[in-house]
Amino acid sequence: MYHLDGRVALVTGGAVGIGRGIATRLAQEGCDIAIVDLDFAGAQETAAMVQASGRRALALAVDVADGAAVAAGVAQVRATLGPVDIAVNNAAITGVGRVVDLEPAAWRRMFAINTDSVFHVAQAVLPDMIARRGGKIVNIASWFGKIGKPSYAAYSASKAAVIAFTQSLAAEVAPLGINVNAVCPGSIVGTRMREDADRMSREQGLPTARERAHLIPLGRVGEPDDIARVVAFLASDEAAYMTGQAINVTGGLWMN
Ligand SMILES: NC(=O)c1ccc[n+]([C@@H]2O[C@H](COP(=O)([O-])OP(=O)(O)OC[C@H]3O[C@@H](n4cnc5c(N)ncnc54)[C@H](O)[C@@H]3O)[C@@H](O)[C@H]2O)c1
């Protein structure tokens, strides 16, 4: 549908959840896929799904918070599949905690995984994109990067930083033919992060994501493919005139 045939896409956090949805959707659009994740078994499962759809796949065990490991991983992708045309920064963690109680190490870890990773991947893939005067970077942020919530200061701040980084980088590389955009998911089920969040909600006597679905204007929670379809669009030439955007995919839950 988006004519991505033969492009090489790297997806971080592609072992499960939204990342797996993005990897399999981009494969259906014709991309060869590198799945970069700490969860190597899950990354291999996603790779098998990609191969079943007729595309090449490479699973790599990489901690995206580690810049040297990311650089080595991208070099391996280059050697195996070719230079990266599309980089999707999706790996992240979440966590709750009031600011007054938050351990500095937990704050740092949130930024290392959610924010530093986006910088590391961009640094690793940009030289080839600049040399070829083209490429797409899609960063998965969150609607929590646009609005703060109690107990989510670290996560929200890490995602707000991803949005600001997206805008700055987009302006920097626009003259080089490279598009950089962000996607801000709302309440997406079928992911490990959501299962953990729902478990914490239940423990505190709070409603789960599905139980809050009536608050979403479109009347349902999101699925990984709701995000993946928008990523595929942003990775395509259909979105050639879009850069520096942070697109909400929330069923109308957040509109700014
Ligand atoms: N699920 C939601 O409702 C929701 C809402 C808004 C934003 N998001 C964002 O969407 C993205 C995907 O979320 P998800 O719900 O699919 O999460 P998930 O927990 O199901 O998947 C995250 C993946 O990232 C990997 N990962 C974590 N730390 C890593 C590290 N240091 N190095 C390499 N890989 C690492 C995990 O192993 C996992 O495979 C995240 O950026 C998240 O913040 C999710």
The ligand as an SDF file (V2000), in Angstrom:
LIG
                    3D

 44 48  0  0  0  0  0  0  0  0999 V2000
    1.0670    0.6850   25.3410 N   0  0  0  0  0  0  0  0  0  0  0  0
    0.6590    1.9310   25.4540 C   0  0  0  0  0  0  0  0  0  0  0  0
   -0.4830    2.1960   25.8480 O   0  0  0  0  0  0  0  0  0  0  0  0
    1.5730    3.0770   25.0850 C   0  0  0  0  0  0  0  0  0  0  0  0
    1.0590    4.3740   25.2220 C   0  0  0  0  0  0  0  0  0  0  0  0
    1.8650    5.4560   24.8610 C   0  0  0  0  0  0  0  0  0  0  0  0
    3.1590    5.2330   24.3840 C   0  0  0  0  0  0  0  0  0  0  0  0
    3.6310    3.9520   24.2900 N   0  0  0  0  0  0  0  0  0  0  0  0
    4.9880    3.8010   23.7740 C   0  0  0  0  0  0  0  0  0  0  0  0
    4.9990    2.8240   22.7430 O   0  0  0  0  0  0  0  0  0  0  0  0
    6.2650    2.1480   22.7380 C   0  0  0  0  0  0  0  0  0  0  0  0
    6.0460    0.6460   22.8130 C   0  0  0  0  0  0  0  0  0  0  0  0
    5.3190    0.3610   23.9890 O   0  0  0  0  0  0  0  0  0  0  0  0
    4.6870   -1.0620   24.3030 P   0  0  0  0  0  0  0  0  0  0  0  0
    3.4580   -0.8080   25.0810 O   0  0  0  0  0  0  0  0  0  0  0  0
    4.6500   -1.9030   23.0850 O   0  0  0  0  0  0  0  0  0  0  0  0
    5.8020   -1.6240   25.3320 O   0  0  0  0  0  0  0  0  0  0  0  0
    6.3270   -3.1090   25.6450 P   0  0  0  0  0  0  0  0  0  0  0  0
    6.8200   -3.0680   27.0460 O   0  0  0  0  0  0  0  0  0  0  0  0
    5.2760   -4.1240   25.2930 O   0  0  0  0  0  0  0  0  0  0  0  0
    7.5510   -3.2620   24.6230 O   0  0  0  0  0  0  0  0  0  0  0  0
    8.7290   -2.5260   24.7960 C   0  0  0  0  0  0  0  0  0  0  0  0
    9.8790   -3.2860   24.1780 C   0  0  0  0  0  0  0  0  0  0  0  0
   11.0790   -2.5330   24.4080 O   0  0  0  0  0  0  0  0  0  0  0  0
   12.0890   -3.4280   24.8190 C   0  0  0  0  0  0  0  0  0  0  0  0
   13.0860   -2.7360   25.6230 N   0  0  0  0  0  0  0  0  0  0  0  0
   12.9180   -2.1920   26.8540 C   0  0  0  0  0  0  0  0  0  0  0  0
   14.0700   -1.6960   27.3010 N   0  0  0  0  0  0  0  0  0  0  0  0
   15.0020   -1.9230   26.3310 C   0  0  0  0  0  0  0  0  0  0  0  0
   16.3950   -1.6450   26.2080 C   0  0  0  0  0  0  0  0  0  0  0  0
   17.0700   -1.0280   27.1930 N   0  0  0  0  0  0  0  0  0  0  0  0
   17.0230   -2.0080   25.0640 N   0  0  0  0  0  0  0  0  0  0  0  0
   16.3520   -2.6550   24.0770 C   0  0  0  0  0  0  0  0  0  0  0  0
   15.0460   -2.9560   24.1580 N   0  0  0  0  0  0  0  0  0  0  0  0
   14.3750   -2.5870   25.2650 C   0  0  0  0  0  0  0  0  0  0  0  0
   11.3430   -4.5000   25.6260 C   0  0  0  0  0  0  0  0  0  0  0  0
   12.1200   -5.7050   25.7480 O   0  0  0  0  0  0  0  0  0  0  0  0
   10.0860   -4.6750   24.8040 C   0  0  0  0  0  0  0  0  0  0  0  0
   10.2770   -5.6310   23.7810 O   0  0  0  0  0  0  0  0  0  0  0  0
    7.0510    2.7250   23.9040 C   0  0  0  0  0  0  0  0  0  0  0  0
    7.8810    3.7730   23.4260 O   0  0  0  0  0  0  0  0  0  0  0  0
    5.9780    3.2840   24.8140 C   0  0  0  0  0  0  0  0  0  0  0  0
    6.4530    4.3110   25.6540 O   0  0  0  0  0  0  0  0  0  0  0  0
    2.8750    2.8770   24.6380 C   0  0  0  0  0  0  0  0  0  0  0  0
  1  2  1  0
  2  3  2  0
  2  4  1  0
  4  5  1  0
  4 44  2  0
  5  6  2  0
  6  7  1  0
  7  8  2  0
  8  9  1  0
  8 44  1  0
  9 10  1  0
  9 42  1  0
 10 11  1  0
 11 12  1  0
 11 40  1  0
 12 13  1  0
 13 14  1  0
 14 15  2  0
 14 16  1  0
 14 17  1  0
 17 18  1  0
 18 19  2  0
 18 20  1  0
 18 21  1  0
 21 22  1  0
 22 23  1  0
 23 24  1  0
 23 38  1  0
 24 25  1  0
 25 26  1  0
 25 36  1  0
 26 27  1  0
 26 35  1  0
 27 28  2  0
 28 29  1  0
 29 30  1  0
 29 35  2  0
 30 31  1  0
 30 32  2  0
 32 33  1  0
 33 34  2  0
 34 35  1  0
 36 37  1  0
 36 38  1  0
 38 39  1  0
 40 41  1  0
 40 42  1  0
 42 43  1  0
M  CHG  2   8   1  16  -1
M  END
$$$$
